[in-house]
Amino acid sequence: MNTRKRILIVDDDPLIRELCRDVLKGPGFEIIDTGNPQEALNLWNTSPFDLVITDIKMPVMNGLELMTKIKESSPDAAFIVI
């Protein structure tokens, strides 16, 4: 049984993604990150995460739009918006 929590980090700034990964790394977490909100949506649709950490300001789709799209199919999805 896999008890690791899956966390998706979405930020167009690679330094912020790296910082989040460094802070959250540990044996209890599987951390995936992307700088592309559309890719994040595709990753979610493939296999949902326990938590999504997303930036608000990003090109193409902002963090609130990403959250809205995910919550359409997964209303209980957990988010931290930065």
N, C-alpha and C positions, 0 to 999 in steps of 0.2 A: 504494500500500500504506500503510495507516494503522498507524504504529508507536507511536502514543500509548497509554500505559497508562491503563486506566479504573479509577478509584478511587471507591468508594461510601462516604460518611461517614454514619453513622447515630447521631444523638444528639438527645435531646429538648431540649437546651440550645442555643439558636441561637448564643450566643457561642462555645461550643466548636466548633460546626460552622464558624463564620466563621474562628476561629483555625486550624483544620485546613486549610481552603481556602487561607488566606493563606500558611501554611507550605509547602504542597504545590504551589501554583500555579506553572506554568511551561509552556513549549511542549511538553514531553514527556508531559503528563498531561491527561486529561479527568476532571474532578472533578464528581460529582453528590452532592448531599446531601439528606437528609430527616430529619425529627424523628420519623417514624412507622415502626416496625419492619415493620408489615404492608406499607406502601408499599415499603419496601426489598426485601422478599421479592418483591413484584410486579415491581419494577424488575429484580431478579436474574433472575427467570423470563423476562422479556422479552429481556434481553441481559446475560449474565454479565459480571462485572467481574474485573480482575486482582487487586484487593485490596479487602477490606471493613474499614473501621475503625469499630468500634461501641462504644458505651457499654454497660456491664453493666446498670446500673439505669435502666430506662425503664418507663413504664406500658404496660399491655396485654401486651407481650411483652418480656422482657429480652434483652440481647445474647447470652447463652449459648443461649437458646431459638432466636433468629434463626440463630445459627451452626449449631445442630443441624439445623434445617429445611433450610438451604442445603446442608449437607454430606450430607444424605440423597440428593440428586440430583447433587451435585458434591463428591465426597469430597476432592478436591485443592484446594478453594477456600482461598485465603489470607486470614487474618484477623489483625487487631490488635484486642485487646479492652482498652478503657481504663475 
